[in-house]
């Protein structure tokens, strides 16, 4: 199964709030494709939605290492710092 199909399955699981399934698929993706940005971004979003901000930030940093221009990764990490951590300088 290719990356795009797996990622679509993970995104669909996230839409259904089935984060455990999505996380398993995404963990498999990052093991196989460690330089892809979007799987890390989606893992970060899952952690954000579950209230695990520090873990989300770590995953979003990985996302942005792989693609510094990942717009959704930048927005999400900015939202965590501004809305949850009230750190507007970093945001």
N, C-alpha and C positions, 0 to 999 in steps of 0.2 A: 504494500500500500504506500502511495507516495505522500510527500509532505503536505501538499494542498488538501488531499482527502482527509488525512489525519487532523489537520488544523481545523477544517470545517466541522468534523465530528466533535472536536473539543469545544469549538465556539457554540455549536448547537447544544451541547450539554450545559454550557454556561448559561445560555438563554433560558434553559429549563431549571436553572439553579441546582443542577446536579454537579456540584463542584468536585466531588470525589472522583467521578468518572472523568471529568475534564482534566483534573490534576494528573491522573494516571496517564492519560493520552499525552498531555503536554510534557510530563517527565520523560516519557519515551522519546518524544520529539527532540527535546534538548540533549538527550544522550546521543542521539543519532546525528543531529544537526546543531552542534553547540554554537555555531556562529549566526544562527537565525535570530532575528530580533523579536519578531511578533510572539513566539511562544513564551518568552520571558515577560513580555508586556501583558499577555493574557493571564499568566500565573500571578503577576503583580496585581492585576485587577481582582482576581479571586481573593487574594490575601487582603486587599483593601476592603472588599465587600464583606469579608469575615472579620474585619476590625484589627487585622494584624499589620499595622502600619509599618513597623520596622522591617518586617519580612518583605512587605510589598516594596519598600524603598530599595532593599537589596536586589530584588528581582528586576526592578525598573532600572537600576544602575547597570545590571548586566544587559538589559535590553538596549540601553543607550550606548554602552560600550560597543555593541555590535552595529548599531545604527544611530549615531548622534542626532540625526534629523528625524527620528521616529516621532512624529507629531503627537500621536496618542500617548506615547510613553512620556513625552515632555509635559503634556497637559495633566496626566494623572499624577506624576510626581509633584508637579506644582500644586495641584489640588490637595494632596496629602499634606504638604508643608504649610499651605495657607489655611485650609479649612480645619485640619485635625491638629496640627502642631502649632498653629498660629505664628509661624516663622515666615513673615512676609519677605524678609531679606533673601532667604534661600529660595523661596517660591519664585 
